[in-house]
Amino acid sequence: MMADNSFIKLVPSSAKQTVTIDEVKELIHYYKNITVKTGTQLNWQYGENAFPYAMKETEEGKGKWFYLQSNHERYNTILIGVDTETVRSEDGVESEQTYIQVTLPDQSTFGDKGKANEFCKFLAKKLQGELHLFNERIMYYYPRK
């Protein structure tokens, strides 16, 4: 499996125009907490299955990206980073657009891809972004005119 990417783009009608890597980490922590609560309500260890990862960061990635590492047999690694790109609107005006990139490196499993899709949808919904999935389909989570 070759490295695969998904993007959550913060468009003009998104809830926010920018997001930091720390804010993304907070959203991942929030996701983890709500899945644990769901498991508690169901009297089942859902948290472990819903989020089988530990959040890790390298010196070189500080403030730019981090990764989720799992020691579970069906999962391995998901990389998450924040960056900006220059986009041109229909009337030719250029502007900076923030995006979150979710990458599945070569060693990622199909389980990672499923979890990455869940995280991407969760993040896109929370930030009201435009989600470009791994299969190149686009999902719109922002109010459309």
C-alpha positions in Angstrom: 0.0 0.0 0.0 1.4 3.4 -1.0 1.2 6.4 1.3 -2.4 7.9 1.1 -3.6 11.3 2.0 -6.9 12.9 3.0 -7.4 16.6 3.5 -9.8 18.7 5.6 -9.7 22.2 4.1 -11.0 25.2 6.0 -12.9 27.2 3.4 -14.4 30.7 3.8 -17.7 29.4 5.3 -16.0 27.0 7.8 -16.5 27.5 11.5 -12.8 28.7 11.7 -10.3 29.9 9.1 -7.2 28.6 10.8 -6.4 25.7 13.2 -3.3 24.9 15.1 -1.8 21.5 15.6 -2.6 21.8 19.3 -6.3 22.5 18.5 -6.3 19.3 16.3 -4.8 17.4 19.3 -7.5 18.8 21.5 -10.2 17.6 19.1 -8.6 14.1 19.0 -8.6 14.0 22.8 -12.3 15.1 22.8 -13.0 12.3 20.3 -11.3 9.8 22.5 -13.2 11.0 25.6 -16.6 10.8 23.9 -16.0 7.3 22.7 -14.9 6.2 26.2 -18.1 7.7 27.6 -20.1 5.8 24.9 -18.4 2.6 26.0 -19.2 3.3 29.7 -22.9 3.8 28.9 -22.9 0.6 27.0 -21.0 -1.2 29.7 -18.3 -2.2 27.1 -14.7 -1.3 26.7 -15.5 0.7 23.5 -12.8 3.4 24.1 -10.0 0.9 23.6 -11.5 -0.3 20.3 -12.6 3.1 19.1 -9.3 4.8 19.7 -6.5 2.1 19.8 -3.7 4.8 19.4 -1.2 6.7 21.5 -0.5 10.3 20.3 3.3 10.8 19.7 5.4 13.7 18.5 8.9 14.1 17.2 11.2 17.1 17.6 11.2 17.8 13.9 7.3 17.6 13.8 6.7 19.9 16.8 4.0 22.5 16.0 3.5 21.0 12.5 2.5 17.4 12.7 2.2 14.4 15.1 1.3 10.7 14.7 -1.0 8.2 16.2 0.8 4.9 16.9 -1.0 1.6 17.9 0.4 -1.6 19.3 -2.9 -3.3 18.4 -2.5 -6.1 15.8 -5.0 -4.5 13.4 -3.6 -1.0 13.5 -0.3 0.7 13.1 0.2 4.4 12.2 -1.6 7.5 11.1 0.1 10.9 10.6 -1.7 14.2 11.1 -0.4 17.6 10.2 -1.5 21.2 9.6 -0.4 23.5 6.8 -1.6 26.3 4.5 -1.9 26.6 0.7 -2.6 29.4 -1.6 -5.9 29.1 -3.3 -7.5 31.3 -6.1 -11.2 32.1 -5.8 -13.5 32.3 -8.9 -12.9 36.0 -9.2 -9.1 35.5 -9.3 -8.3 36.6 -5.8 -5.5 34.6 -4.1 -5.7 33.8 -0.4 -4.2 31.5 2.2 -6.2 28.4 3.2 -5.4 26.2 6.2 -5.8 22.5 5.9 -5.3 19.4 8.0 -3.6 16.5 6.2 -4.1 13.0 7.4 -1.5 10.6 5.9 -1.5 6.8 5.9 2.2 5.8 5.5 3.2 2.5 3.7 3.1 0.5 7.0 -0.5 1.5 7.7 -3.2 -1.2 7.7 -6.8 -1.3 6.4 -7.8 -0.8 10.0 -5.9 2.5 10.1 -7.6 3.6 6.9 -11.0 3.0 8.5 -10.1 4.8 11.7 -8.5 7.7 9.6 -11.8 8.0 7.7 -13.7 8.2 11.0 -11.3 10.9 12.4 -11.4 12.9 9.2 -15.2 13.0 9.2 -15.2 13.9 12.9 -12.7 16.7 12.3 -14.4 18.0 9.2 -17.8 18.1 11.0 -16.4 19.9 14.0 -14.6 22.5 11.9 -17.3 22.6 9.2 -14.6 22.0 6.6 -14.4 20.5 3.1 -13.2 16.8 3.4 -11.2 15.4 0.5 -11.2 11.6 1.3 -8.5 9.1 0.5 -10.6 7.9 -2.5 -10.6 11.5 -3.8 -14.3 12.0 -3.1 -15.3 15.3 -1.5 -17.7 15.7 1.5 -18.9 19.2 2.4 -19.5 19.8 6.1 -19.9 23.6 5.8 -23.1 25.6 5.2 -23.5 25.9 1.4 -25.1 28.7 -0.4 
